[in-house]
């Protein structure tokens, strides 16, 4: 699903863009130009407990001092930007804030448990950076993003649209000796916040006034322009492949433009969207002759049989059953295309 929406980049995801640019730039600055300042960003819980250096809970949990962690966490944030588009920047920021605060408490508990149980002092060796909220985002990623099989390998094993994200998370999980403490506290905090335990989502949230101020002050800086209608075709492709890619690109652009126009009409007039009118089956529209400069009306076809499992997956993501059915029929039961249509709302 993330690869299908990758062409739109960081459009409608200013918070994700800021989390990509600012911490990464500061990590490179500290590593290359200001290595003597890295001591101020060390995540040292022992200093917090013994010397009451509370500021280390903030400085030590924002900027990564290891460039490998910076790279992996940036890639994961880029892939998790879909949650900001779906829920909005304020709700996405509230999730990150809640998981960041809860994971700090979890780090203290896990460090004390490890020292009490095994006699290992891990308080001075925790990795720095905005890592716990990144691990926490795996919880809604696992719960709300449908798993779509892409290929089979070695019989029962299969590659899905989520496999590479999990591999990247595993790479980050194994990048240090005690990063597993941060990972576990991040996952637990994500579960607590996502399941609304003790109404954490109402206590740890970004106030509306702060969201409005940040939107006014920071969104003009980190907002991305709407993706252009042109896309680059691979230089090594043959003429037939280029033509097919160009037709599929025009096909997708047409459907999204029609959907946006129809949504504006629905908001003004009310009523349901006629998906079959907006998105006729793709196989029919691939036969349209683009060289003639005009399109022929696609012939009506009987409703397709829709898999209830795919409908359930779309409903788990928060879409209504009616929209899920129509989107799957319009996309010829292609779950990725149907999800992409619905996420453009």
N, C-alpha and C positions, 0 to 999 in steps of 0.2 A: 504494500500500500504506500510505503514511503517513497519508493522509487517511482510510483505512478504520479505522485504529487511533487516530485523533486524539481520539476521544471519551473515551478512558481517560486523557488528559492525561499527567501525570508519575507515574502510579501505577507502583510497582516501579522507579522510576528516581531514587533520592535523589541520586546523584552528579550526574546531569544537572541536577537542580533546583538543587543548590548552585552549579554552574557557571553557571547562568542568573542566580541572584539575587545572589550575592556580588560577582563582577566587575562586573556591570552597576550595582549600587548604588554600588560604589567609583568607577566611571567617572563616574557622575552627580555624586557628591560632589566629586570632584576638579574637574570641569568647572564646577560651579555655585558651590560654597562654598569650595573650597580650590585655586584655580588656581595659587597660589604654590608648592604642593607637587608640581606636575606634573613638575618637573625631576628629582625622585627616581625617577620611573617612565619616564624616557626610555630607549629601547633604543639605547644608544650603544656600538657595538663598538669604536670608536676609543679610547674611555676605558677599556674593558676591556683592550685590548691595550697601550696606552701607560701608563696609570696604575694598572693592575691592579685596577680596580673590578669585581671579580668579582660583587658583589652586583647589578650591573645586569643580569646574565644571568637573575636571578630576578625582580627587580622590573619590569624592562622587558619581560618576556615573560609577564606575568600579566594586567595591567590595560590596557585600551585607552584611549588618550587621545583618540581620535577617536570621537565618538558614532555616526557612521555605521558604523564598523567594529564598535562594540559592538552595534548593532542587528542587523546582518547575521550576525555570529557567533552571537548569541543565538538567532536563528531557525534557524540551521543546527544548533546543539547540540540545540535542541528536536526537530528532525526526526531527528537521529541518536540520539536516546534509545532507539530500537528495539534498538540493539546492546547497551545495558546490560541491557535486559529479556531478550535472548536469551542473552547470555554470562555475565551476572552482573556485579555492581558491581566485584568485584576484577579480573576479566579486562579489563573496560572501562577501569578505572583504570590497569592495567598497560600497555594499548595507548597511552593518553594520555601516561603517563610516558615510555614508550620513545620515542614519536614526538617528545615535547618535548625529550628529551635529544639524540637523533640530529639533530633539526633545528637545534639550536644549533651543532653541529659543521658541518652543512651551510651555515648562514649564514656562518660564518667562511670556509669554502672558497669560496663563491660571491662574497663581498665581495672577497676577495683576487684571485680570477680576473678579476672585472670591473675592478678597479684595475690589474692587470697587463696586461690585454688592451686596455682602452680608456682607461686613465688617469682613470677616473671614481671619485671617492671617495664610496662609498655607505654607509660604516660609520656615519656620524652621522645618516643619514636613513631608517633602517629603521623601519617602523611598530611601535608597541608593542602588547602584548596577547597573549592566548592564541589566536593565529591559526594557527600552524604545525600544532598537533594537530587543529584544525578542518579544515584542508586535508588532513591525513593521513587523516581519516575518510572522505574521498571514495574511497579505495582499497577498503575493504571494502564501501562503498555500491555501487560499480561492479561489484565481483566477486560479491557474494552476494545482492543484492536483485534479483529478477526484473524485467525490463522489460515492462510491460503497456501496450499501446496504448490510448489514451483517445479520440483524435479524429484525423481527417485534415485537413491544411491544405495547400493548394497542391499537390495531387497526391501526390508521393512523400514530402513532409514530413508528419510525424505528431507529435502530442503524446502523451507517455507519462506514467505515474505518477511519473517521475523528472525530467521536464523543468523544473518550477519550481525544484527543488533545484539543478539545474545552473545555471539562470539566476541564482539567488541567489548561488551560488559565483562566477559570472562577475562579478557586481556587486561582490563583495568583492575579487576579483582585480584589478579596475580602479579601486579606490578611492584608490590612491596611486601615486606615481612608482616606488618601489622595493619595493612589496609583492610584486611577482613573485618577488623573491629569497626571501622568507619562504614564498611559495606553493610554489615549486619544491622548496625544502628540506623542506617539510612533506610534499609528495607522495612525494618520494624516501624519506623516513624511513618513511612509511606503507607503501610497497612493501617496504622492507627488513624491517620488523617483521611485516607480514602474510605475507610469503613465508618467514619464519623463517630469514633469511640469517644465518649465523654464530651461530645459536641465540640471537638477540637477545631472543626472547621469554622465555628462561630467565634471562638476565643482567639485563635491565632489566624487572623485575616488582615488584609490590607484595608485600612479605613477608606471610605469613599472619597473623603477630602484629599487624602494622600494620593489616591489613584488619579484624581482629576489634576492635581498639581503635577504629578509625574507625566501625565499625558500631555499637559500643556508645555512643560519644560523640556522633556526628553524625547517625546515622540517625533517632533520635527527633525531631530538629529539622527535617530536610529530607525525611522520608518523607511521602508523600501518601496520603490515605485512598482506599479502594477506591471507584471511581466509583459514583454512585447509579443507581438504576433509572429515574429520571425524567430526561427531556431536554426542552429547550425547542424548540417547533416555531416555524418562522418565522411572524411575525405577518401577513405579506402573502400567505400561502398560502390557497388556497380550501379549502372543507370537504373536498372529495374528496382533495386533496393531503395535508391534515392527517391524514385517516383512513388513507391509504396509508402515510404516514410513521410513524404510530403503530403500524400493523400490522407494518411492517418492523422497527421498534424492538423490539416485543414478541417478534417472531420471533427476532431476534438474541439478545436476552436469554435466551430459553428455551433456545436451542441451547448458548450458553456455560455456562448453569447446569447443563444436562444433561451437558455435557462434563466440567465440574469434578467433578460427583458421580461420574461413571463413572471418572474418573482416580483418585479416592480409593479406589474399589472395586478398581481394578486393582492399585494399590500394596499393598492389603491381601491380595488373593487371587491376584494374578499373572494373566498372560494378556493377550490383545490386546483392544483396544477394538472393539466392534461399531459402526463408524461409521454403517452404514446404519440401525441401530436408533436411534442418537442423533440423527443429522441426516438425516431423510427429505428428499427433494427439496423445495426451497423452494416451487416452484410448486404442489405438492400442499398444503403447509401454509398457503398464502395463502388457500385456500378455506375454512379453518376458520371456523365461526361463533362469534365471540367473545361475542356478545350472549347466547347460550344458557348461558354459564357452564361449558361443558364442551367437550372436544375429541374429535373422532372419530378413530379409528385410521387413519392413511394406508394406502392400498392399496399392496401391494408392487409394485415395478416392476422390470423387467429391468435388469441392470447397464448403465450408460451407457458408450459408447466414450470413452476418455480419450486425450487428445493426449500422445504420448510427449515432445514438446517441453516441455509444461507439467510433466510428471513429472520431466524432467531438471532443469528450473529449481528445483523444490522440493527435489530431491535435492542440488543444488549448495548449497542453503542449510543442508544438514545433516540433513534429514529422511530417514527410511527410505523405500524404494520402496513398501512396503505401506501405510504411513500416507499417503503422497502420493497413491496410487491411490484409497484410500477417501475421503480428503478431497475430491479432485476429483469423484468420483462423487456424494458427498453434497451438494456445492455446485453441481451441474449444470455442471461444467467451468468454474466461475468462479474464476480463479486468485487474485484478490484475497480472495474469501471463504475459499477453501481455505487460503491463507497465514495469514489472520487466525485461523482455527480452530487451526491447528498452532502458531502463536506463543503461544496462550493456555496451552500446556502448562506 
